[in-house]
Amino acid sequence: MAIVNAKEMLLKATTEKYAVGAFNCTNLIQMEAVVDASIELNAPLIVQCSVAPSKFLKPQVVGAIYKTLAAEAPIPICLHLDHCNDVEFCKVCADAGYTNIMIDASKQEFSENIRQTKAVVDYCHAAGGISVEGELGTVSGVEDQVRVAESEVELCDPEQALTFVDQTGVDIFAPGIGTAHGVYKTKNPKIDFGRLEKIAALINGQQLRVPLVIHGGTGLKPDVVKNLISLGGSKFNVSTDLKHTLIDTTYDYISENRDQYNPGKIDAAVKEAIKDKIKYWIELLGSSNRA
């Protein structure tokens, strides 16, 4: 039950009107924290690892940690490669045990985005048990190696979204709707709810086929999150929130305990802080007791 891909858990989430948290992790402590918090709240989980930490730690190591943590967990857990724009590295991570792969060719021309996404879909589907996420339109801000300036942002065209899904065979779809990676520069970011609603109707109106992803979860107000879920968003990506929690907790602990040199105590403080943050998101997304 524990080691799964993303599609089935997200189909269930879409049907039942909640979302699954997809939490970006950069080390073992974060991965343990997100797994422990999800088990405590009986919530399905997507552990995300972007390209830079995947390369730094090595995909085989990340895959081994995932399998170890998930093997006996009583909840479904997926390991997701986030925002990879290299088709060959997508394949490397699929071979290493990642169970959901995001090929992000959103900055390419439409036809090239389709070509690259389909190449990853074909590879992962042939391998079996691996779902694939694609993106159309762009999300501003910085996520790992993918940098999109505000002037480069393109919102997803709903009609193109349907063509993209049909021609790629992608399992999960991330449309650009105005959300952003990193910290929002305004308290009320301009999110195109109507665009998300139209995309959901075109792709899933007759039959639920492809769950929709919301990137840039950090900083969104609770009512915005709940509205996006009601319109079909069933995977919520959270990265910056966890980075800030890790770094701020580490800084605070060291500042208050300058005479101590026990790394394990720093790890313990970070783990508890991350767990609290994950529990907040699980409750907000409505995924508690949905495993």
N, C-alpha and C positions, 0 to 999 in steps of 0.2 A: 504493500500500500504506500510506503513512504517515498520510494524513488519513482517519480512520475514526470511526464512532460507538462507543459502549461495548458494545453488546449482543453482537456476534459474539465479541469478544475475551473477554468474561466467560462466554459459553456454553462456550467452549473451556477456560477456566480452571476452571469448575465441573466439567466432565467429567474433567479431568486432575488435579484436586485440588491446585491452587495458587491464589494470589490475585494480582490486579493492584493495584499501588500507585496510589492516587489522591491526588496531592500538591498541597496548596493553595499557590498562588503569589500574591505581591502585587506583583512587579515583574519586569522583564526578566532581571535577574541570576539570580533563582530559577528562572525558566522555562528559561533556558539551562542551568543546573546540572542540573535534573531530566532534561532531554532528553539532555545529554551523558552523564550517569551511566547512563541507561537504554540508550543506544546502546553504551556500553562493555561492559555486561553482557548485551546482546542481549535486553532485556526489553520487553514491551509496556508502554505508559504511558498513564495518564490524568492530564492536567494540569488541576487544578481552580482556578477563580477564583470566590470568593464574591461576593456582591452589592456590598458596599462597595468593594472594589478594582475591580470591573467598572465601577461608576459613576464612580469617581475617575479611572481610566485611560481610560474610555469603551469600551463593548463593541466598537466597530469597530476600535479600536487593539489591544485584546487579541486579537481575531480575526485581525488582520493579522500580529501577532507570531507567533501560533500557526501560521498558514499558512506564514510564512517559515521558521520553525524546523523544521516538519514536512515541508515540501515534498520535501526530498531525504534525509530520514532513512530508514534501512533498517529501521525498526521501526514497528509500528502505534501511532499517537498519537491520543488523543481529547482534545478541549477540553470541559470540563464546567463548567456553571454550578451552584454549590453552594448549597443551602438558600435558594432564592428563594421568597418567599411572595406574590409579585405576578405574577399571570398575564400581565399586559401586558408586564412587563419580561422575563419568560421568552421572549415572542415577539420582543422586540427583540434579545435575545442569540441566539436561533435565526437570525434574519435576518442577524446580524453574523458568523456563521460558527462558533458553538459547535456541537459535534456531539453533545453529550448535555446535557440540561436536567433539573435537579431542581426540581420544584415541591413545596415543603414546606408543605402545608396541614394538617400533623399536629395543630396546636392547634385546628383547626376541628372542628365536629361531623362525625360519620362521613359523613353524606350530603353535606355541603358539601365535605369533603375529596375525595370521589369526584367531585363536580361540577367542582371546580377542576382536579383532576388530569386528568380526561378532556378538559377544554377544552385543556389544554396538549398532551396526547397527540394529539388530533385535529389541532391546528395543526402540530405537528412532523412527524407522519406524512404530512400533506398536502404539506408542504414537501419531504419526502424526505430520507433519509440522516441523520436526527436521532432518536436514541433518548431516552427519558424515564424518569427515576427518580422514584418516589413513596415516601412514608413513612407508616407507620401506627404509632401509639404515639409517644411522645416521648423524646428523648435529653436528659438533663440537661446543664447547663452553658451556655456561651455560644459560639455559632458565628456570627460576623459580627453581623447584626442580630437573630438569633433567640436569645432568652434563655429558658431553661426552668429554673425552680427545682426543687429536689429534691422539694418538696411537690406539684409539678405533673406529675411523671413518671408516665406511663402505659405499661405494657408492652403490646406488641402482642397482641391476641387472635387466635389462630391461625385460627379459623373466619372471623372478620371479614377476616383477611388474604386468604383465598381469595376471598371476595366482592369485596374491593377490587381484586384483580388481575383478576378476571373482568369486572367492570363498568367499569373504567377502560381496560383494554388496555395498561397500563403495561409497559414493557420490562424495567425493573430495579426491585427492591423493597427498601426499607430498613425492617426491622422493629425496633421498640424492644424490646431484650432486656436492658437494664441497663447498657450501655456509656455513656460520658459524654464530652462535649466538654471540652477544657481539660486540666487536671492532676487526676488522680484523688486524692481525699482519703484513700484507704486503699490499702495495697499489694495488697489482695485484694478488688477490687470484686465486688459480687454480680451476676454475669452468669448469666442463665437459659439455660444450654446446652440444656436439655430443650425449652424453648420454641422455640429456633431449629431444633432437630431436627424438632419437630412441624410447624412452618411449612414447612420444606423438604419434608417428606413430603407435606403437603397440596397444596402448589403444584406440586411437581416430581416427586412420587412415581411417577406413571404415565408422564410424559414431561417432560424438561427444557424448561421454557418461559421462566422468569423468574429470572435470576441474583439472588442476595441480597447485600446490602451491609452492611458493618460500619462504623458511624460510631464515632468516638472511639478511634482506634487508638493514639494517643500514650499511653505509660505502661503498656500491657498487657504482661504477661510473655510471653516467647517461647512457653512451653507453652500459654498461653491463646490466643495468636494461632493456633498450629497446630491446636488443638482446634476453634476457630471455623471454620477453613478446612475441616477434615475433615467438619464438619457442614453445609457448603454455602456459607459466606461466600466470595465470589470477588472482591469489591471492598473494599479496605481504605482508609478515609479517614485521611490523616495531615495535620494542620495545625499544632497547637501545637508539635510537635517542630521543625518548620522555622522557625516564628517565633522560638523560643528560640535556635536555631542562628544565625539572621541577626542578631538583636540582641546576643547574647553575643559573637559573633565580631567584630562592629563595635565593641563596647565595648572588648574586649580589644585589638584592633588600635590603636585611638585612644589607649588608656591607655599602651600600650607605645611608641607613636611620636608623642608629642605635638608634636614639632618638624616633622612632615611634613604637607604639605597636598596630597596626591595622591589624589583620590577613586578613581582607577583601581586603586590598590593595596588600598584597602578592598574594592572590588568583587571583586578577584581572591581575596582572603582569604575573603570570604563565599562566593564560588562554589565554592572547593575544599572548604570546610567543609560546604556543602549537598550537594555531590556525595558526600562520605563518608557523610553521613547517609542519603541516598537508596540508596546501595549496601548499607548495613546492612539497610534495609527490603526491598529487592529479594531479597536472600539469605534473609531470614527468611520472606518470603512465598512463596518457591520459584519466582519468576518469571524467574530468570536463565536465559538461553538458551531462552526460550519464545516469542520473537517470531516 
